[in-house]
Amino acid sequence: DLHDFEAVGSKISVEECWRRFVQLQPNFLKTYISYQHFRGEGYIVKSGIYYGCTQVLYRAHPTVSHSEYCTLAILQRTEEEGETRDKEIPYEDLQSLVRVSVNVKKKLVLLYIFLPTPDKCGCDVSDVNILQLVEVDEFAVTRWLPGSAPHG
């Protein structure tokens, strides 16, 4: 609730600020990690809601260039012995994203975000320290057209 916030000008800790962001916005963690990852690679990151994705990426300012990529951030939980439990993307959703990306001349990038289990790290998503334990992996998705040679 917004009623829980202190008066304007009061200070809260980074930990408390993080906890509130995660509490108020369920997708905050994956959006934040995705944003930081792509900013670190030099992209300008904007919301991708118009295209049905997490974010769109620009090499230069949006007023002087078009975005090159649509991204979809996908949270994964690291299980025992290094295995992961995949959050499945329905085929129809992935197919729709690929089609939209192709139609708007963008490449689709899936960003898998691997979170440790709370019992392994001693923290959960409401703890800002989880950021130190997160791993990410990117995959470019392309549309294969019948009659074209496969890449490989």
HELIX and SHEET records of a PDB file:
HELIX    1   1 LEU A    2  ASP A    4  5                                   3    
HELIX    2   2 VAL A   14  LEU A   24  1                                  11    
HELIX    3   3 PHE A   28  GLY A   40  1                                  13    
HELIX    4   4 ILE A   49  TYR A   51  5                                   3    
HELIX    5   5 GLU A   80  GLY A   82  5                                   3    
HELIX    6   6 TYR A   91  ASN A  103  1                                  13    
HELIX    7   7 PRO A  118  CYS A  121  1                                   4    
HELIX    8   8 VAL A  128  LEU A  133  5                                   6    
SHEET    1   A 4 ILE A  44  SER A  47  0                                        
SHEET    2   A 4 GLN A  55  TYR A  58 -1                                        
SHEET    3   A 4 TYR A  69  THR A  78 -1                                        
SHEET    4   A 4 THR A  84  ARG A  85 -1                                        
SHEET    1   B 5 ILE A  44  SER A  47  0                                        
SHEET    2   B 5 GLN A  55  TYR A  58 -1                                        
SHEET    3   B 5 TYR A  69  THR A  78 -1                                        
SHEET    4   B 5 LYS A 107  LEU A 115  1                                        
SHEET    5   B 5 GLU A 135  VAL A 141 -1                                        
END                                                                             
